[in-house]
Amino acid sequence: MLPLDQKGTAKTGNHRKAYVPLRRQYRRVRIRMDGRLRHCLTVLLLFTVIAVSIFQASGLAGNKSLTIDALAGYKPSSLFILYLLRLLTLVPLPLTLFNFAGIVSFNTFPRKPKLRGSTLFGPFICFRVVTKGLYPKLVRDNVNKNLDVCRRLGFDNYVLEVVTDETIHLPKLPCVREVVVPNDYCSPKGTLYKARALNYCLEEGVNYLNDADWIVHLDEETLLTESSVIGVINFINEGKHDFGQGVITYADGEIVNWLTTLSDMVRVGMDYGMLRFCLKFLHKPVFSWKGSFIVSNAGIERKITYDFGPSGSIAEDCYFALSAWRDGYSFGFVEGDMLEKSTFSLMDYIKQRKRWVQGILLVLFNKLLPWRCKMGLAVMILSWITLPLTVPNIALVLLFPLPMPQMVNALCGFMGGTVVFLFIFGAIKSFSMRNMGRCQYFLLCLAPILVAPIAMVLESISVVWAIFGHRNHVFDVVKKETNNADTEPDVVVETV
């Protein structure tokens, strides 16, 4: 017997179908509210962590009785050094404020982007990967994975291009292109490393893209996701900005090194923090950007080029971003996320950061870039190079307590709490409760609290090495494939 409605008529299958659109609409509203609720809980967590950090930094847990008389046991020189070290912790305050603004201002749990427009008649996109070619199997496997993502979306208006120093023997497909950089190629300014390969692609006779086409720059280990491809297509179709970038996570699939992976959680938090705020609100790369997941208009990229000379070849991504800002181009944030791997060893982690420090320093003191575009970069690199002096404060605050203005203590607590939160939030966004269960998920979200001091020590070592080590600014390489590969030699590949 069929159930009756309010009028006493039987509810047929067709009658139930009439309610399907309403159920779908209710489900969309529920998902949207769930994302907003999760964002509110995230902001609440941020304020909680900051409040606890301020409570500890303000001395309410035991240092409230400190007065000027407590300084009598210190030598003047010792006091000067201790107070200088404490005050240096305020250098990263602008970075902290931008990260705080990015987390609070925008939804940290947005819905997955929905395709707006057609995949058949949209813009032509070149997904460009640069590699030295030392791991052809790795590159081929990732090319196939990225091709599968595009195929699942029904996206045909693209090419997946690999620019390499050594032949990789990619599959012969219409949507795959392999570009081998000649050994004797030299740009007019003598650009080196990855920038040299990127500039070769822009040369007459090599470039095949029109000015209206787009380039998405990837590292050789970068994996596309459906959300990132949809985000890129939507970003281009909106036509508001010339360049864009999105979020990269580092914990998908096999975890080779848990310590470096957990250390990289702060990078995910910073993507949702200051990177998103700068690109989505200010539309400028105030603190530079990453070297992959770069969405770039092909015509404008040819105007800027990557021919920056040796001083712009270590951190070519940073130099390119500031050059585009200098020339008045607009930047935006791309929805969706891409996947990468953290470095496989602590030494590679340190070498990677060392290269970043050296490359950014070269960009900072380059006379061709105006200081109005380098102020944020100056704050970032100053925060980085003072890290070896500020990290010891973790122990010095307990060993040598000093009376400090409450405002200074509160600011230090605010900064420390925000950094700890970025580690936690990066883990929340990187790991999946569905895949690993609640217990392991919550443990991994809390683990970065313990890893954060270790990560700061490793960063400090890289800074010291960058400043006092060799001065030839080589383009350090890190390993990108595990030892269980069947056919590849145990060598390292280019850090990009």
Protein Blocks (a to p, Z undefined) as FASTA:
>chain_A
ZZddfkopacdfklmmmmmmmmmmmmmmmmmmmmmmmmmmmmmmmmmmmmmmmmmmnopn
ommmpcfklmmmpcfklmmmmmmmmmmmmmmmmmmmmmmmmmmmpcfbbcddddedjfkl
mccdddddddehlammlmmmmmmmmmmmmmmnopabbcdddddfbdehiaddfkbccddd
dfkbccfkopahjllmmmmmmpghkamcdfkbccddddfkbccdfklmmmmmmmmmnoma
fbdcddddfkecjafblmlmmmmmmmmmmmmmmmmmmmmmnopafkopafehiacdfklm
mmnopaebjmlmmmmmlmmmmmmmmnopacdddedjddddddfbfklmmmmmmmmmmmmm
mmmmpckbcfklmmmmmmmmmmmmmmmmmmmmmmmmmmmgcdddfklmmmmmmmmmmmmm
mmmmmmmmmpcfklnojklmmmmmmmmmmmmmmmmmmmmmmmmmmmmmcfklpacdddfb
dfkbfkbccdddddZZ
